[in-house]
Amino acid sequence: MLLDRIKPLDAILATAKKTSLKRTLGPIQLMLFGIGCIIGTGIFVLTAAGAQKAGPGLMLAFAIAGLVCIVAALCYAEIAAMIPVAGSAYTYSYATMGELLAWTVGWALILEYAIAASAVSVGWSGYFTGTILNQFLGIELPQWLAAGPLALGGEPGGLVNLPAMAIALLITGLLMIGTNESARVNAVLVVIKVAALTAFMALTFTSPEFDADRFNPFLPAGVFGGFGSGLGAVGAAATIFFAYVGFDAVSTAAEETRNPQRNVPIGLVGSLLFCTVFYILVAAGAIGTIGGQPIVGPDGIPFPAGSEQLALQCAMPQYSAALVCSDEALAHVLRQIGFSGIGNMLGIAAFLALPSVILVLLFAQTRIFFVMSRDGLLPEGLSRIHPRWNTPYVVTAITGTIVAFAAAFFPVGQLADIANAGTLYAFLMVAVAVMLLRRSAPDRKRDFRVPALWLVAPATILGCGFLFLNLPAEAMLVLPIWSLIGLAVYFGYSRRRSHLGRGIIEVHEPEYAEIEPGIPGVDDRKGA
C-alpha cells in the first residue's frame, strides 16, 4: 500500500521532545518573525507586476490573496499548535496522510522556499541598482549585468543579474558559517520596513497628486482573466500571493516557542492581518498618486508582466514614469510626486531589509531538508553539521547555489509565480490534514480550534486551488514537473531508506539533538 506509512503523532511529538531545544520565542517575537518574513519583495517590487495584471484592481487582488492566506493561517494555527515541531506542512502531512503525500508536500516546500529566496534576491537587486548605485553613487549598471536573459516564455533580457546572484551567495555564506541576526537587529529591520511603508502611505494619501479618478477603470482586465492567463484581479492575486509567503515559516519555529498552543496562532494570524491592511493601503497610495493602469496591446489585453513586449513599451518616453514599468515601485512613486529624498530612503530601507527575508527563507528551506533527512527520506549527509560552524553546511551550500543561479537568470515575477505554485499546494494539504486530524484524533487536546472548520478548511482548499489555476500556464506546469522528479527520487531512493519504512518509529539522532539550525532573529540555541 502506497499510503500505509503514517507516522504516529505521539512518535513525532516524542522526537521533538528529545531534541530539547530551548523554548524562547513569545507571541511578539513570532509576530515580528512573521512580519519580517512577509513584508519583502511582494510589496516592494511585485506592486508593479500586480498593477500590470489588474490595474487599480490590485487592491482587490491583495484582499483576495489575503483572504485565502487568513483561512489557511487558521488551519496552520490549529495544527501547528497541536503538533509544535519543526517541518511545517511536511510533518503535519506525515502524521495524517502518510509518507508518500508528506514527501510531495516536503518536495513542494523545497521548491517554494528556494525559488522565493531567488525572487527576493532579484527584488533586492532592483533597489540596489536603482537607489544605491544610480541615485547615490551615480553609477549606471549595464543592462547585461542587471537582468537575467531567461524567462519561461522565452523573452530576452540582459546577460546575468549580478547583484541578485551576489546577495544570494553572500547570505548563503553567512548561514553556512553560523552568523545569526540577533533578536534586536531583526526587530530593527522590521521597524525599518514598517516605518518606510507608513511614511509611504502618509505622503501619498496627503499628496496633491492623489486623484480618485486614477482608480477608473478599477478593473481594466476584469476580475477573472481566464485560467492560465494570469490576468485580472484573480490573476494578480495569484502572483502577489507571494507578498504573503513567509507566514508559514512561523510554524517552523513552533518547536522553539513558549506556550505554542497560544503563541503560534497569535504569530500566524496577527502577522497576516497586520500585513494585509498595510498592503491594501500601500497599493491605494501608489495608484492614487501616479496611476496603475496596465499597458495594453492592440487587442486591448495587458502585455504579460516581465515580457519583452512590455519592456519595449516601457522604453518609450510616454511610459517611462509608469508604475508598471518600475523595478523599485514604491521608491519610484515617491520620486514621481516630488519626494525624491524620501523615495531614496525607502529604497535604502528595502536594500537593508530584504536580505533578512532571503536569510529567513533559506533558513526555512534548510529546516525542511533537515527534517526530511532526519526521517531518512533524504541522505543524512545532506544535513551533516559542520564541526566548527555548527550549521548544516552541505545542504545550505547546495541550496544557496541553486538560489543564486535562479536569481541570476530569471525575472522576479516569474520566480514568484513558480514559488506560489509550491506554496498553494502545501497550504491546501494543511487544510486537508486539519480535517483528517479532527476525525482521527478527536480527543487530542487543542488549545486553538479553527472556528467553523467545515467552512474554513474547504474554503482554504478551494481558494488555493482557484489561485493555482489562475497562475500563468508556464508556472502551473512547473509544479507537476517538479513533483514527477520528486516521485522518481522517492521511489528510487527515499521509500526504501525511510526510517518509518524500516520500522524506526521514533527518530532521534544525537548529532541533531545537540545542534539544529538556528532561527534568524533568535540567539543560537543548543540542547537545554
DOTIDREN-423683 format. One record per residue: x, y, z of N, C-alpha, C in turn. Coordinates in steps of 0.2 Angstrom, whole numbers, plus 5000, padded with zeros to 4 digits. Example, Ala and Ser with C-alpha at 12.3 -4.5 7.8 and 13.67 -1.06 7.14 Angstrom:
BEGIN
506649725039506249785039506649845039;506449895035506849955036506450005039;
***
This chain:
BEGIN
500449945000500050005000500450065000;500350114995500750174995500550225001;499950225003499850275008499750245015;500150185017500050155023500550175028;501050215026501550235031501350305034;501050305039500850365043501250365050;501550415051502050425057501550435063;501650395068501150405074501350475077;500750515078500850585081501250585087;501150535092501550535098502250525097;502450485091503150475090503450545087;503050585083503350645081503450695087;502950695092503050735097503650715102;503750655102504250625107504950645104;504950645097505550655094505750735095;505250775095505350845096505550855103;505250825108505450825115506150815116;506350755113507050735114507550785112;507450825107507950865104508050925109;507650935114507750985120507951055118;507651075112507851145111507451195116;507851245117507551295122506951335119;506451335122505851375120505851445122;506151485118506251555120505851605116;505451585111505051635107504351645110;504151715111503551735113503151755108;502451785109502051805104502251865100;502551915103502851975100503451955095;503851915098504451885093504151855087;503651805088503451775082503051815077;502751865080502451915075502951955071;503451975075504052015072504351965067;504451905068504751855064504251845058;503651845059503151835053503151895049;503051955052503052025048503752035044;504252015048504952025045505051985039;504751925039504751875033504251895027;503651915030503151935025503251995021;503452055024503552115021504252115017;504152105011504852105007504652115000;504952074996504952084988504252094986;503752054989503052064987502752134986;502852174992502552234992503052284989;503752284990504152324987504252324980;504152264977504352254970503752234966;503352184968502852154964502252194963;502252254967501752304966501652324958;502252334955502252344948501952294944;502152224945501852174941501152164942;500952174948500252164950499852214947;500052274946499652334943499652314935;500152284932500152274925499552214924;499452174929498952124928498252144929;498152194934497552204937497352284937;497852324936497752394936497552414943;497152464944496952484951496652424955;496352374951496152314955496652274959;497252304959497752274963497552274970;497152324972496952324979496452264980;496052254976495652194977496052124977;496552124972496952064972497352054979;497552104982497852104989497352074994;496752094993496152074998496052004996;496051984990495851914988496451864991;497051884989497651844992497651844999;497551895003497551905010496951855013;496351855010495851815012496051745012;496351715006496551645006497051635011;497551685012498051665017497751665024;497251705026497051705033496651645034;496251615029495951555031496451495031;496951505027497551455028497851455034;497951525036498351535043497951505049;497251505048496851475054497051395054;497051365048497251295048497951285051;498351325049499051325051499051325059;498751375061498751395068498551335072;497951295070497751245074498251185074;498551165068498951115068499651125070;499851185070500551205072500551205080;500051225083499951225090499851155093;499551115089499451045091500051005090;500451015085501050975083501651025083;501851055089502351105089503051075087;503151055081503851035079504051065073;504751055071504951085065504751045059;504751065053504551035047503951065044;503551105047502951135044502451085041;502251105035501651065032501950995031;502550985030502850915028502750875034;502850895040502750855046502050845048;501650895047500850885048500650835043;500850835037500550785032500850715034;501450705036501650645038501250615044;500950655048500550625054499850615052;499650635046498950625044498850585037;499250605032499150575026499650525024;500150515027500650465026501250495022;501750445022502450465020502450495012;502050455008502050475001501850545000;501250565002500950635002501450685006;501650665011502150705015502750725011;502950675008503550685003503450734998;502850734995502650784990502550854992;502350854999502250925002502950945003;503450905006504050925008504450945002;504350914996504650924990504450994987;503751004988503551074986503751124990;503851114996504151165001504851184999;505251134997505951144995505951194989;505451184984505351224978505151294981;504651304985504451364987504951404990;505351384995505751424999506351444995;506651394991507251414987507051464981;506551454978506351504972506151564975;505751564981505651634984506251664986;506751634989507351664990507651694984;507651664978507851694972507551754970;506851754971506451814969506551874973;506651864980506851914984507551944982;508051904980508651924978508651964972;508151944967508051994961507752054963;507252054968506952114970507452164974;507952134978508452174981508852204976;509052174970509452194965509152264962;508552264961508252324958508352384963;508252374969508352434974509152454974;509552404974510252414974510452454968;510252434962510552464956510152534955;509552534957509152594956509252654961;509352634968509452684973510152694975;510452634977511152644979511652664974;511652624968512152634963511952704959;511352704957511152754952511052824956;510552824961510352884964510952914969;511352874972511852894977512552894974;512652844970513352844968513452864961;512852874957512952904950513152854946;513152784947513352734943512752704940;512852694933512352664929512552594927;512352544931512552474929512252454923;512752424918512552404912511952354912;511452354907510852314907511052244907;511652224904511852154903512052124910;512252174915512452144922511852154927;511352184925510752204929510152164928;510152114923509552074922509752014919;509351964921509551894918509251884911;509451844907509251834900508651784899;508451754904507951694903507251714906;506751694903506051694906505751634903;505251614907504851554905504551564898;504351624896504051624889504551644884;505251644886505751654881505951724880;505751774884505851844882506551854884;506951894880507651904881507651964887;508251964890508352024894509152044894;509452044900510152054900510551994899;511151994902511551934902511551894909;511651934914511651904921511451954926;511051944931510851984936511451974942;511952014941512552004945512352024952;512052084954511852094961511452044964;510952014961510551964964510951904965;511351884961511751824962512251834968;512551894968513051914974512651914980;512051944981511751944988511551874990;511351834985511151764987511751724989;512251734986512851694988513151724995;513051784996513351815002512851795008;512251795007511851765013511951695014;512051655009512251585010512851575014;513351615012513951615016513851625023;513451675025513351695032512951635035;512451605032512151545035512651495036;513051485032513551425032514051435038;514251495039514751505045514351515052;513751515051513351525058513251595060;513251645056513151715058512351725058;512051725064511351745065511251815067;510751845064510551905067510351905074;510451955078510251955084509451975084;509151955090508451975090508352055089;508852085092508752165092508852185085;509352165081509452185074508752165070;508552105071507952085067507352135069;507252145075506752195077506852265073;507452285073507552355070507452345063;507552295059507452285052506652285051;506352255055505552255055505352325055;505552365060505352435062505552475055;506152465052506352505046505852495041;505652435040505152415034504452445036;504252435042503552465044503552535043;504152575046504152645046504152665038;504552635034504552655027503852655024;503552595025502852595022502352645025;502452655031501952705035502152775032;502752795031502952855028502652865021;502752805017502452805010501752815010;501352785014500652805015500452875016;500852895021500652965024500853015018;501353005014501553055009501053045003;500852985001500452984995499753004996;499452985002498753005004498653075005;499253115007499153185008499453225002;499653194997499953224991499453264987;499553324984499153354980499053314973;499453264972499453224966498953174967;498753154973498253104974497553124971;497353074966496653094962496253024962;495653034964495252974964495052954957;495152994952495052974945495552924943;496052924946496652874944496352804945;495852794949495652724950495152694945;494952744940494552724935494852714928;494752654925494352604927494652564932;494252534937494552504943494852434941;494452394936494652334934494752324926;495252354924495352364916495352294913;495652244917495652174914495152124917;494652154921494152114924494352084930;493852054933494052014940494451954938;494151914933494451854931494651854924;495351844923495651844916495651784913;495451724916495451664912495951624915;495851554916496351504919496951504914;497551514918498151514914498351574911;497951624911498151694908498551734913;498451724920498751764924498551844925;497951854921497751924921497151934925;496951994926496352014930496552014938;496052034942496152044949496351974952;496051914950496251854952496951834950;497051844944497751834941498251864945;498151934946498651974950498651944957;498151924960498151894967498551834967;498551794961498951734961499651744961;499851804958500551824958500751864964;500351914967500551944973500451904979;500151844978500051804984500751794987;501251804983501951794985502151844991;501751904990501851954996501651935002;501351875003501151845009501551785011;501951755006502351705008502851715013;502851675018503351685024502951675030;502251685030501951675037502051605039;502051555034502051485036502751465040;503251515038503951505041503851505049;503351545051503251555059503151485062;502751435058502651375061503251325061;503751345057504351305058504751325064;504551375068504851395074504451375080;503851335079503451305084503851265089;504351235087504751185092505151225097;505251295095505651335100505251395102;504551385103504151435106503851415112;503851465117503551465123502751455122;502451415126501751405125501451405118;501651365114501551365107500751365105;500351325110499651325109499351395109;499651445112499351515112499751555107;500451555107500851595104500851585096;500851525094500951515087500351545083;499651535085499151565082499151635082;499451665087499451745088499951765083;500551735082501051755077500851745070;500451685069500251675062499751725060;499151725063498651765061498751845062;499051865068499251935069499651965064;500251925062500651955057500351965050;499851915048499451915042499051975042;498651985047498152035047498452105047;499052115050499452175050499652185043;499952135040500252155033499652165028;499152125028498552135023498352205023;498152235029497952305029498452355026;499152345028499652385025499652375018;499652315015499652305008499152345004;498552345006497952375003498052445003;498252475008498352545009498952575005;499552535005500052555000499852554993;499552504991499352494984498852554982;498452574987497952634986498352694985;498852704989499352764989499752774982;499952714980500352714974499952734968;499352694967498952704962498552774962;498452804968498052864968498552924966;499152914967499652974965499852974958;500152914955500352914949500052864944;499452834946499052794942499352724942;498952674940499252604940498852564934;498652604929498352564923498852524919;498652464917499152424913499252454906;499852434904500052444897499752394892;499252404888498952354884499152354877;499052294873499252284866498752314862;498752304855498252324851497552284852;497652224855497052194856496652214863;496952264866496652284872496852244878;497252194877497452144883498152164886;498252174892498852194895499452144893;500052184891500652144890500852104896;501052044895501252004901501852034905;501752034912502252074916502952034915;503452074914504152044914504252024906;503852044902503952014895504352064891;504552044885504952084881504552144878;503852124876503452174874503352234878;503252214885503152264890503752304891;504352274890504952314891505052364885;504852344879504952394874504452454875;503852434877503452494879503652534884;503952504889504252544895504852594893;505152574887505752614885505552674881;504852674880504552734876504452794881;504652854879504552914884503952924888;503352904884502752914887502552864893;502952814893502852764899503452754904;503952804903504552794907504352804914;503852844916503652854923503152814926;502852764922502352724924502452674929;502052664934502152624939502352554937;501952524932502052464930502752444926;503152504925503752494922504352504927;504252504933504752514938505052454941;505652444943505952394946505952404954;505852464956505852484963505252524964;504652494964504052534963503852584968;503952574974503752614979504252684980;504852664979505352724979505152764972;505052734967504852764961504252814961;503752794965503152834966503352894970;503752894975503852944979504352994975;504752974971505153014966504653054962;504153024959503753054954503353104957;503153104964502753154967503153204970;503853214969504253264972504553244979;504553184981504953164987505553124985;505953144981506553104979506953084985;507053124989507453114995507153054999;506553065001506153015005506152945001;506052954994506052894990506652854990;507252894990507852864991507952824997;507652865003507752825009507352765010;506752765006506352705006506752645002;507052674997507552624993508052594997;508352635002508852615006508552565011;507952575014507552535018507452465015;507252465009507252395005507852365005;508352405003509052375002509352345008;509152375014509452355021508952295023;508352295022507852245025507852185021;507852185014507652125010508152065011;508852085013509252025014509051985020;508752015025508451975031507951925028;507551945023507051905021507351845017;507851855013508251805010508451755015;508751785021509051735026508551695029;507951725030507451685034507151625029;507051645022506851595018507351535017;507951555016508551505016508551465022;508451495028508451455034507851405034;507251425032506651385032506751325027;507051345021507151285017507651235019;508151255023508651205025508351175031;507851205035507551165040507151105037;506751125032506351065029506851015026;507351025023507850975021508150935028;508250975033508450945039508050895042;507350905042506850865045506750805040;506750815034506650755029507250715030;507850745030508450695031508450665038;508150695043508050665050507650605049;507150605045506650545044506950495039;507550505036507850455032507650465025;507250515023506950525016507550555011;507950585014508550615010509150595014;509750595010510350565013510550605019;510750575024510950605031511550655030;511950635025512550685024512350755022;511750765019511550825017511450875023;511250845028511150885034511750885039;512350865036512950855041513050925044;513250915050513350985054514150995054;514351055052515051075052515351075059;515951045060516151035067516351105070;516551155066516751215069516151265068;515751275063515251325062514551295065;514551235066513851205070513251225065;513351215059512751235054512751175049;512151165046512051115041512351135034;513051145034513351175029513251145022;513251085021513151045015512551065011;511951055015511351075012511251155010;511551195015511551265014511951285008;512451255007512851275001512551254994;512251194994511851164988511251214987;510851224992510351274991510551344989;511051364992511251434990511451444983;511851394981512051394974511451394969;510951354970510351344966509951414966;509951444972509551504973509951564969;510651564970510951614966510951604958;510951544956510851534949510151554946;509651544950508951564948508951634948;509251664953509151744954509551774948;510051744946510551774941510151774934;509751724933509451714926508751724925;508351734930507651734929507351804932;506751824929506451884932506051874938;505951924942505651924948504951894948;504551924943503851904943503751834941;504151804937504051734935504351684941;504851704944505051674950504551674956;504251724957503651724962503151684960;502951674953502351634951502551564953;503251544951503451474952503451454960;503651504964503651494971502951484974;502451524971501751524973501451454972;501651424966501351354964501551304970;502151304973502351254978501951274984;501951344986501651364992500851344992;500551364987499751344986499651274988;500051224985499951154986500051134993;500551164996500751155003500151175008;499951235006499351265010498751225010;498551195004498051155003498051095007;498651065007498750995010498651005018;498851065021498751085028498051085030;497651115025496951115027496651045027;496851005022496650935022496850895029;497550905031497750875037497350895043;497150955043496750985049496150945050;495750935044495150895044495250825046;495750795043495950725045496050715052;496450765055496650755062496050765066;495550805064494950815068494550745069;494650705063494250645063494650585066;495350585065495750535068495950545075;496050605077496250615084495750665087;495150655088494650705090494750725097;495050675101495050695109495750725111;496150735106496850765107496750835109;497150865114497050925116497150985111;496751025110496851085105496651145109;497251185110497151245113496851305109;496951285102496651335097496351285092;495651305091495251265086495051315081;495051295075494851335069494051335070;493851395070493151405071492751385064;492251355064491851335058492351295053;492651245056493151215051492851185045;492151165046491851145040491751195034;491851255036491851315031492551335029;493051345035493651375034494151325030;494151265031494651215028494451205021;493751195019493651195012493751255008;493651315012493751375009494551385007;494951355011495651355010495851315004;495551255004495651214998495451244992;494851264991494551294985494951364983;495151404988495451464987496151454984;496551404987497251384985497151354978;496751314977496651284970496451334965;496051374967495751434962496351474960;496751494965497351544963497851504959;497951444961498451404957498251404949;497551394948497351384941497351454938;497451504942497551574939498251604938;498751554940499451574938499551564931;500051604928500251594921500351514920;500151494914500151424912500851394913;501351434911502051404912502251394919;502051434924502151424931501751364933;501151354931500751304933501151234931;501451234926501751174923502351154928;502651204931503251184935503151144940;502551144944502451104950502351034948;501951014943501950944941502550914939;502950954935503650934933504050914939;504050964943504450964949504250904953;503650894954503350834958503550764955;503550764948503750704945504450684946;504850734946505550724948505650704955;505250734960505250714967504950644968;504450624964504250554964504750504962;505150524957505750474955506250474960;506350524964506850524969506550474975;505950484976505550454982505650374981;505350354975505350284973506050254972;506450294969507150274968507650264974;507450314979507950314985507550314992;507150364992506850384999506450325002;506050294998505550245001505850185004;506450165001506750105004507250135010;507450195010507850215016507550255021;506850255021506450295026506550255032;506650295038506650265044505950235046;505450265045504750235046504650165042;504850165036504850105032505250045035;505750065038506250015041506049995048;505450025051505250015057505550055063;505950105061506150155066505650205067;505250205072504650245073504950315076;505350305081505450375085506150385083;506250435078506850455075507250505080;507850495082508250535086508950525085;509350575082510050565081510350615086;510850595090511150635095511550695092;511750685086512150735082511650795081;511050775079510550835078510150855084;510250815089509950845096510350895099;510950895098511350945101511351015097;511351005090511351065086510851065081;510451115080509951115074510051185072;509851205065509951265063509551315067;509851375068509551425072509051465068;508651505072508151545069508451615068;508451645062508651715062508251755066;508551795070508251845075508251815082;508451755083508451725090509251705091;509451715097510151695099510151615097;510751595095510951525094510751485100;510451425099510251385104510551315103;510751285109510851215109510451175114;510551115115510051075120510051105126;509451105129509351145136509751105141;
***
